[in-house]
């Protein structure tokens, strides 16, 4: 699996407030477009890109449309796996003398 990162205008996650200025795709050569779905790497909140590529909340229609989307589910699983790995790594560092 290859990942491609694109720069987007800085905007804050609408849930946790972390600044986001890049988008990473698991689908090869892809950059976000208005209406594309984004996932906060920190809290996994789902948002959409606005016309200016800043983040906005999903509409009700978008929520229904993306429910169960296999690409989004895979991306969330990858992010979740990274967070689990980081938690284990940090716990091991605390135990080390």
RANOR-V84317 format. One record per pair of residues at least 6 apart in sequence whose ideal C-beta (glycine too) atoms are under 7 Angstrom apart, sorted by sequence separation. I is the first residue (numbers start at 1). J is the second residue. If there is no record, write none. Layout:
[[I;J] [I;J]]
//
This chain:
[[12;18] [32;38] [49;55] [50;56] [66;72] [12;19] [13;20] [39;46] [47;55] [48;56] [10;19] [11;20] [23;32] [37;46] [38;47] [47;56] [38;48] [47;57] [48;58] [10;21] [37;48] [38;49] [47;58] [36;48] [46;58] [8;21] [35;48] [36;49] [7;21] [8;22] [35;49] [48;62] [7;22] [8;23] [23;38] [34;49] [6;22] [33;49] [34;50] [5;22] [6;23] [32;49] [34;51] [38;55] [5;24] [34;53] [4;24] [20;40] [3;24] [4;25] [32;53] [3;25] [18;40] [3;26] [4;28] [8;32] [16;40] [18;42] [1;26] [4;29] [6;31] [15;40] [2;28] [4;30] [6;32] [16;42] [13;40] [16;43] [15;43] [13;42] [16;45] [37;66] [13;43] [15;45] [14;45] [13;45] [44;76] [14;47] [20;55] [37;72] [44;79] [39;75] [39;76] [41;79] [39;79] [14;55] [13;55] [9;52] [11;54] [14;57] [9;53] [11;55] [27;71] [8;53] [9;54] [26;74] [26;75] [26;78]]
//
